Amino acid sequence: MTLGPARRPHHCFVPPYLQRALGYDATLAVDEALRSARLAGPSPAATLITTPGAPAWTVHDAGSTTTLPGRPVRATGEPAVGDAAVDEAATGIAASLALLLEVWGRDSYDGAGAPVSLSVHYGRDYANAFWDGTQLVFGDGDGVVFDRFTKPVDVLGHELAHALTEHTAGLVYADQPGALNEHVSDVVAACLKQRLLDQRPDEADWLVGEGLFLPGVQARGLRDMARPGSAYDDPRLGRDPQPGHMDDFIVTTDDHGGVHLNSGIPNRAFHLAALAIGAADPGPAGTSWAGAGQVWYDALTGGAVGPLTDFAGFAAATVAAAGPHADAVAEAWAAVGVTPGAPTAGAPTAGAPTAGTPAGSPDEEGSTTGPTAGVVRVRRTGGFAGLATEADVDLASDDPRVPELRGLAGRVDVSAVAARQPEPQPDRFVYDLDVCGDCASVGEQALTPDLARLVELVLDLRHR
């Protein structure tokens, strides 16, 4: 299956498998107004980004709503305002843009100096961060497992890199291309963090999202690029499921084909390449950002990587861009089971969710009538952390949520919503919905108000 041309990925930081393990994050979907505005034309953030002479970046305060971009509170050259999230976002975006310009010679994510719009304090208990095609958005965390998403600077670098990928190779956000999309963002995140700490590859911890978890959570970070599968092991989160070798590639329909899972494979290849280049060049050119990072950037922007490039194709592009380090880069890929340029056996290269059969005709607006039997089932995957959560409600039971769910089930047409949704957006949540047999996968940004309420009720988000 392939992604249709009309879909745009929505990049969220928390992956789906973590959402399932937790099952109590009170994060809700973007409302119908945002979806409609996105389909109808540019958002206020997009207007800001394309306005000539606008600041290099502007941080907005969404005020715990999902209305974007929110109130502008700090821009380039302005002093700290004393709001931790605002000032962390300002520091992170300034450092990220400096990495692009000073190291890789790129003027902003589009190469043409596009100002960047950021929004903080998004939603209530929103445990995620994402790039929506026009701006960077950060939640404050759920206060139980996740701290605010502006706290680790590499989260911001990760999200800005989704914009970079969108404006260069345009890697489709599904299966192997989607895992590479996530991988590139982790590479930029690692380069940013190590540059700020002035660390060489053999000195770095190679953790992504270090400091994102609150005290008491058994986690060193969200991902470990050096040792995929070892970042956390916690009763609430489970054990980090990322693979680090093609022998363990995970074939799944969750999270657009496991994009946050299988990114561990190229992540480890980058780590190995960075170590090898660093060992060969003890000078500044051996740092992750100037060494392997430069190779990966050149591969991403050199024209050899396109929307449907798989692991082997991306590996070949990095070898071609590596110059004197070509053998070291090829060996790094071989160590994770990827042969540059060779087809990758047993792993899909691109895919998309499928829709089920439409349900019956919707009831009159506001009615609490609807199916009297059947099951409403919701499974949420995706997000920056890759957690997943699922639940169902039997409409024939005496569950107190049943009357409202019957009305919603009678009104919604899941398949119709799925058919007209925009492209997936990196790091956004994905909902696999089964409403009495009407089944489809729907991105967070496409949920209607009725579907958002249905999701809230079934997952019992307000009581998590």
C-alpha positions as CSV (number, residue, x, y, z in Angstrom):
1,M,0.0,0.0,0.0
2,T,1.2,3.5,-0.8
3,L,0.5,6.9,0.7
4,G,-1.7,9.0,-1.5
5,P,-0.4,12.3,-2.9
6,A,-2.7,14.4,-0.7
7,R,-1.4,13.3,2.7
8,R,1.1,15.4,4.7
9,P,2.9,13.7,7.6
10,H,2.4,15.2,11.0
11,H,5.5,14.6,13.1
12,C,5.0,14.0,16.8
13,F,7.8,13.2,19.3
14,V,6.1,10.5,21.5
15,P,5.9,7.2,19.7
16,P,2.8,5.0,19.9
17,Y,4.1,2.0,21.8
18,L,4.7,4.3,24.8
19,Q,1.2,5.7,24.6
20,R,-0.2,2.1,24.8
21,A,2.0,1.3,27.8
22,L,0.9,4.4,29.7
23,G,-2.7,4.6,28.7
24,Y,-3.5,7.7,30.7
25,D,-2.1,10.7,28.9
26,A,-4.8,13.4,28.7
27,T,-3.6,14.6,25.3
28,L,-6.5,15.3,22.9
29,A,-6.6,15.7,19.2
30,V,-6.4,19.0,17.3
31,D,-10.0,20.3,16.9
32,E,-12.0,20.4,13.7
33,A,-11.3,24.1,13.3
34,L,-7.6,23.6,13.0
35,R,-8.2,20.7,10.6
36,S,-10.5,22.8,8.5
37,A,-8.1,25.7,8.5
38,R,-5.3,23.5,7.4
39,L,-7.3,22.1,4.5
40,A,-8.7,25.5,3.5
41,G,-5.4,27.4,3.3
42,P,-2.4,28.8,5.2
43,S,-2.7,29.1,9.0
44,P,-1.6,32.3,10.9
45,A,1.7,30.6,11.6
46,A,2.2,29.9,7.9
47,T,1.5,33.6,7.2
48,L,4.1,34.6,9.8
49,I,6.7,32.2,8.3
50,T,6.3,33.6,4.8
51,T,6.2,37.3,5.7
52,P,9.3,39.1,4.4
53,G,11.3,40.8,7.1
54,A,9.7,38.7,9.9
55,P,12.0,37.7,12.8
56,A,14.1,34.6,12.4
57,W,11.9,33.0,15.0
58,T,8.9,33.8,17.2
59,V,7.7,31.9,20.2
60,H,4.0,31.9,20.9
61,D,2.0,30.9,24.0
62,A,-1.0,28.8,23.1
63,G,-2.3,29.3,26.7
64,S,-3.2,25.6,27.2
65,T,-5.5,25.6,24.2
66,T,-5.2,23.9,20.9
67,T,-5.6,27.1,18.9
68,L,-2.4,27.9,17.0
69,P,-0.1,29.7,17.0
70,G,-1.2,31.6,20.1
71,R,0.0,34.9,21.5
72,P,3.5,36.0,20.5
73,V,5.7,36.3,23.6
74,R,9.3,36.3,22.5
75,A,11.2,36.8,19.2
76,T,14.8,36.9,17.9
77,G,17.0,39.3,19.9
78,E,14.5,39.8,22.7
79,P,15.5,38.9,26.4
80,A,14.3,36.0,28.4
81,V,10.7,36.4,29.7
82,G,10.9,34.1,32.8
83,D,8.6,31.5,31.4
84,A,10.6,28.2,31.4
85,A,9.0,26.8,28.3
86,V,9.2,30.0,26.3
87,D,12.9,30.6,27.2
88,E,13.8,26.9,26.5
89,A,12.1,27.1,23.1
90,A,14.0,30.3,22.4
91,T,17.4,28.8,23.3
92,G,16.7,25.6,21.4
93,I,15.6,27.2,18.2
94,A,18.5,29.7,18.2
95,A,21.0,26.8,18.7
96,S,19.3,24.6,16.1
97,L,19.3,27.4,13.4
98,A,23.0,28.0,14.3
99,L,23.8,24.4,13.7
100,L,22.2,24.5,10.3
101,L,23.9,27.7,9.2
102,E,27.3,27.6,10.9
103,V,28.0,23.9,10.3
104,W,26.1,22.9,7.3
105,G,25.7,26.2,5.6
106,R,21.9,26.2,5.4
107,D,19.8,29.3,6.1
108,S,16.9,27.9,8.1
109,Y,15.1,24.7,7.3
110,D,14.2,25.7,3.8
111,G,17.6,27.0,2.8
112,A,16.1,30.4,2.1
113,G,16.0,31.9,5.6
114,A,12.4,31.0,6.5
115,P,11.5,32.4,9.9
116,V,10.4,29.8,12.4
117,S,7.2,29.9,14.4
118,L,7.0,27.9,17.7
119,S,4.1,27.4,20.1
120,V,4.5,26.3,23.7
121,H,1.9,25.5,26.4
122,Y,-0.2,23.6,23.8
123,G,-3.3,21.8,25.2
124,R,-3.8,20.5,28.7
125,D,-1.5,17.7,29.9
126,Y,-0.4,17.4,26.3
127,A,2.6,15.0,26.3
128,N,4.0,15.5,22.9
129,A,5.7,17.8,20.4
130,F,5.3,18.0,16.7
131,W,6.0,19.8,13.4
132,D,2.7,20.4,11.5
133,G,4.1,21.7,8.3
134,T,4.0,25.3,9.4
135,Q,5.3,25.5,12.9
136,L,6.8,23.7,15.9
137,V,4.4,22.8,18.8
138,F,5.2,21.7,22.3
139,G,3.1,20.4,25.2
140,D,3.8,20.8,28.9
141,G,3.7,17.0,29.6
142,D,1.3,15.1,31.7
143,G,2.8,15.9,35.0
144,V,3.1,12.2,35.9
145,V,5.5,10.6,33.4
146,F,6.5,13.4,31.1
147,D,7.9,16.8,31.9
148,R,7.5,19.7,29.4
149,F,8.7,18.9,25.9
150,T,10.8,22.1,25.6
151,K,13.1,20.9,28.5
152,P,15.5,18.7,26.5
153,V,17.0,20.8,23.8
154,D,17.3,17.9,21.4
155,V,13.5,17.6,21.2
156,L,13.4,20.9,19.6
157,G,16.2,20.0,17.2
158,H,14.4,16.8,16.4
159,E,11.2,18.6,15.4
160,L,13.0,21.3,13.4
161,A,14.7,18.5,11.5
162,H,11.3,17.2,10.3
163,A,10.9,20.6,8.6
164,L,14.4,20.2,7.1
165,T,13.5,16.7,5.7
166,E,10.2,17.9,4.4
167,H,12.0,20.7,2.4
168,T,14.7,18.4,1.1
169,A,14.3,14.7,0.5
170,G,10.6,14.7,1.5
171,L,10.8,11.2,3.0
172,V,7.3,9.7,3.1
173,Y,6.2,9.2,6.7
174,A,5.6,5.4,6.6
175,D,7.6,2.2,6.9
176,Q,11.3,2.5,6.0
177,P,11.1,6.0,4.5
178,G,9.2,7.1,7.6
179,A,11.8,5.4,9.9
180,L,14.5,7.3,8.0
181,N,12.5,10.5,8.5
182,E,12.5,9.9,12.3
183,H,16.2,8.8,12.1
184,V,17.3,12.1,10.4
185,S,15.5,14.0,13.2
186,D,17.4,12.0,15.8
187,V,20.7,12.6,14.0
188,V,20.1,16.4,14.1
189,A,19.0,16.1,17.7
190,A,22.2,14.3,18.6
191,C,24.4,16.7,16.7
192,L,22.7,19.7,18.3
193,K,23.1,18.3,21.9
194,Q,26.7,17.2,21.4
195,R,27.6,20.6,19.8
196,L,26.1,22.5,22.8
197,L,28.0,20.2,25.2
198,D,31.2,20.3,23.1
199,Q,31.4,16.5,23.2
200,R,33.1,14.2,20.8
201,P,31.3,11.0,19.6
202,D,33.1,8.8,22.2
203,E,32.2,11.2,25.0
204,A,28.5,11.6,24.3
205,D,25.7,9.5,26.0
206,W,23.8,9.3,22.6
207,L,20.4,9.6,24.4
208,V,17.5,11.4,22.8
209,G,15.1,13.1,25.2
210,E,17.3,12.9,28.3
211,G,15.5,14.8,31.0
212,L,12.0,14.4,29.4
213,F,10.8,11.9,32.0
214,L,9.9,13.0,35.5
215,P,11.6,11.6,38.6
216,G,10.6,8.1,39.5
217,V,10.4,6.9,35.9
218,Q,13.0,4.3,35.2
219,A,14.4,5.8,32.1
220,R,17.7,7.3,31.0
221,G,16.0,8.9,28.0
222,L,13.5,8.2,25.2
223,R,15.9,6.6,22.8
224,D,19.5,5.4,22.9
225,M,21.1,5.7,19.5
226,A,24.2,3.7,20.6
227,R,22.2,0.9,22.2
228,P,18.6,0.9,20.8
229,G,16.3,-1.0,23.1
230,S,18.0,0.1,26.3
231,A,16.7,3.6,27.0
232,Y,14.1,2.7,29.6
233,D,12.6,-0.2,31.5
234,D,9.8,0.9,33.7
235,P,6.6,-0.8,34.9
236,R,4.5,2.0,33.3
237,L,6.4,2.3,30.1
238,G,7.5,-1.3,29.6
239,R,10.9,-2.0,28.1
240,D,12.3,0.1,25.2
241,P,11.3,-2.0,22.1
242,Q,13.6,-0.4,19.5
243,P,15.6,-2.8,17.4
244,G,19.2,-2.1,16.4
245,H,19.7,-4.6,13.6
246,M,17.7,-5.6,10.5
247,D,17.4,-9.1,11.9
248,D,14.9,-7.6,14.4
249,F,13.1,-5.3,12.1
250,I,9.5,-4.9,13.3
251,V,6.7,-5.3,10.8
252,T,3.6,-3.5,12.2
253,T,0.7,-1.4,11.2
254,D,1.1,0.8,14.3
255,D,2.6,4.3,14.0
256,H,2.7,4.3,10.1
257,G,4.6,1.1,10.0
258,G,6.7,1.5,13.2
259,V,8.6,4.6,12.2
260,H,9.6,5.3,15.8
261,L,10.6,1.7,16.4
262,N,12.7,0.8,13.3
263,S,14.5,4.2,13.3
264,G,16.7,2.5,15.9
265,I,18.5,0.6,13.1
266,P,19.8,3.6,11.2
267,N,20.4,5.4,14.5
268,R,22.9,2.8,15.5
269,A,24.5,2.9,12.1
270,F,25.0,6.7,12.5
271,H,26.5,6.2,16.0
272,L,29.0,3.7,14.6
273,A,29.9,5.9,11.7
274,A,30.4,8.9,14.0
275,L,32.7,6.9,16.3
276,A,34.7,5.7,13.3
277,I,35.1,9.1,11.7
278,G,35.9,10.6,15.1
279,A,38.6,8.1,15.7
280,A,40.1,8.8,12.3
281,D,40.1,12.5,12.7
282,P,40.8,13.7,16.3
283,G,40.3,17.3,15.2
284,P,37.1,19.4,14.8
285,A,36.2,17.5,11.7
286,G,35.8,14.4,13.8
287,T,32.9,15.7,15.8
288,S,29.5,14.2,15.2
289,W,28.2,17.4,13.7
290,A,31.1,18.1,11.4
291,G,32.0,14.5,10.6
292,A,29.2,11.9,10.3
293,G,26.6,14.7,10.6
294,Q,28.0,16.5,7.6
295,V,27.9,13.2,5.6
296,W,24.3,12.5,6.5
297,Y,23.3,16.1,5.7
298,D,25.0,15.9,2.3
299,A,23.2,12.6,1.6
300,L,19.8,14.1,2.6
301,T,20.2,17.2,0.4
302,G,22.3,15.8,-2.4
303,G,19.5,14.6,-4.6
304,A,20.1,10.8,-4.2
305,V,17.5,10.5,-1.4
306,G,13.8,10.8,-2.4
307,P,10.4,10.3,-0.8
308,L,10.4,6.5,-1.1
309,T,14.1,5.8,-0.3
310,D,14.6,2.8,1.9
311,F,17.4,1.9,4.4
312,A,19.7,0.5,1.7
313,G,19.2,3.5,-0.6
314,F,19.9,5.9,2.2
315,A,22.9,3.9,3.2
316,A,24.2,4.1,-0.4
317,A,23.7,7.9,-0.4
318,T,25.7,8.3,2.8
319,V,28.6,6.1,1.5
320,A,28.6,8.2,-1.7
321,A,28.8,11.4,0.4
322,A,31.4,10.2,2.8
323,G,34.5,10.8,0.7
324,P,37.6,9.3,2.5
325,H,35.3,7.9,5.2
326,A,33.3,5.8,2.7
327,D,34.6,2.4,4.0
328,A,33.9,3.4,7.6
329,V,30.3,4.4,6.8
330,A,29.7,1.2,4.7
331,E,31.0,-0.8,7.7
332,A,28.6,1.0,10.1
333,W,25.6,0.1,7.9
334,A,26.8,-3.5,7.5
335,A,27.0,-3.8,11.3
336,V,23.2,-3.2,11.5
337,G,22.5,-5.6,8.7
338,V,22.0,-3.1,5.9
339,T,24.0,-3.4,2.6
340,P,24.2,0.0,0.8
341,G,22.2,-0.1,-2.4
342,A,20.9,-3.7,-2.0
343,P,17.1,-4.3,-1.6
344,T,16.1,-4.8,2.0
345,A,14.4,-8.2,2.2
346,G,11.4,-8.8,4.4
347,A,10.7,-5.1,5.3
348,P,8.1,-2.9,3.6
349,T,9.3,0.4,2.1
350,A,6.1,2.4,2.1
351,G,2.5,2.0,3.4
352,A,-0.5,3.6,4.7
353,P,-3.5,2.8,7.0
354,T,-6.6,1.3,5.4
355,A,-10.2,2.2,5.9
356,G,-13.0,-0.2,6.8
357,T,-16.6,-0.4,5.7
358,P,-18.7,2.7,6.4
359,A,-21.4,2.4,9.1
360,G,-25.0,3.3,8.7
361,S,-26.5,6.7,8.2
362,P,-25.8,9.2,11.0
363,D,-28.5,10.2,13.4
364,E,-29.8,13.7,13.8
365,E,-27.2,16.1,15.3
366,G,-27.3,16.0,19.1
367,S,-29.2,12.7,19.4
368,T,-28.2,10.2,22.0
369,T,-29.7,7.3,20.1
370,G,-27.6,5.1,17.9
371,P,-26.4,1.5,17.9
372,T,-27.7,-0.4,20.9
373,A,-25.1,-3.2,20.4
374,G,-21.6,-3.5,19.2
375,V,-18.2,-2.4,20.4
376,V,-16.4,0.9,20.1
377,R,-12.7,0.3,20.1
378,V,-9.9,2.9,20.0
379,R,-6.1,2.2,19.7
380,R,-3.8,5.2,19.8
381,T,-0.2,5.0,18.5
382,G,2.4,7.5,17.2
383,G,3.6,10.6,19.0
384,F,7.2,11.5,19.9
385,A,7.6,8.7,22.5
386,G,6.0,6.0,20.4
387,L,3.7,4.8,23.2
388,A,0.4,3.1,22.5
389,T,-2.8,2.8,24.4
390,E,-6.1,1.0,23.6
391,A,-9.5,0.4,25.1
392,D,-13.0,-0.6,24.1
393,V,-16.6,-0.1,25.4
394,D,-19.4,-2.6,24.8
395,L,-22.5,-0.6,23.9
396,A,-24.7,-3.4,25.3
397,S,-23.1,-3.0,28.7
398,D,-24.2,-0.8,31.7
399,D,-21.0,1.3,31.4
400,P,-22.1,4.9,32.2
401,R,-20.4,6.1,29.0
402,V,-22.6,4.1,26.8
403,P,-25.5,6.6,26.3
404,E,-23.2,9.3,25.0
405,L,-21.2,6.8,23.0
406,R,-24.3,5.5,21.3
407,G,-25.2,8.9,20.1
408,L,-21.6,9.5,18.8
409,A,-21.5,6.1,17.1
410,G,-24.8,6.9,15.3
411,R,-23.4,10.2,14.0
412,V,-19.8,9.5,13.0
413,D,-18.6,8.1,9.7
414,V,-15.1,6.9,10.4
415,S,-14.3,5.8,6.9
416,A,-15.5,9.0,5.4
417,V,-13.2,11.0,7.7
418,A,-10.3,8.8,7.0
419,A,-10.8,9.1,3.2
420,R,-10.5,12.9,3.2
421,Q,-7.8,13.4,5.9
422,P,-4.6,15.2,5.0
423,E,-1.2,13.6,4.9
424,P,0.2,12.1,8.1
425,Q,2.1,14.6,10.2
426,P,5.3,13.5,11.9
427,D,5.1,12.8,15.6
428,R,1.3,13.2,15.7
429,F,-0.9,10.6,17.3
430,V,-2.7,8.1,15.1
431,Y,-6.1,6.5,16.0
432,D,-7.2,3.1,14.8
433,L,-10.9,3.3,15.3
434,D,-13.6,0.6,15.2
435,V,-17.0,2.0,15.7
436,C,-19.4,-1.0,15.5
437,G,-17.6,-2.3,12.5
438,D,-16.7,1.0,10.8
439,C,-12.9,0.8,10.9
440,A,-10.2,3.1,9.8
441,S,-7.0,4.9,10.9
442,V,-7.4,8.6,11.5
443,G,-4.6,11.1,12.3
444,E,-4.9,13.4,15.2
445,Q,-5.1,16.4,13.0
446,A,-8.1,15.0,11.1
447,L,-10.4,14.1,14.1
448,T,-13.8,15.8,14.0
449,P,-15.2,17.1,17.3
450,D,-17.4,14.0,17.5
451,L,-14.5,11.7,17.0
452,A,-12.3,13.6,19.4
453,R,-15.0,13.2,22.1
454,L,-15.4,9.5,21.2
455,V,-11.7,9.0,21.6
456,E,-11.7,10.9,24.9
457,L,-14.6,8.7,26.3
458,V,-13.3,5.3,25.2
459,L,-9.7,6.0,26.4
460,D,-11.1,7.7,29.5
461,L,-8.6,10.4,29.1
462,R,-10.0,12.8,31.6
463,H,-9.5,10.3,34.4
464,R,-6.0,9.3,33.5
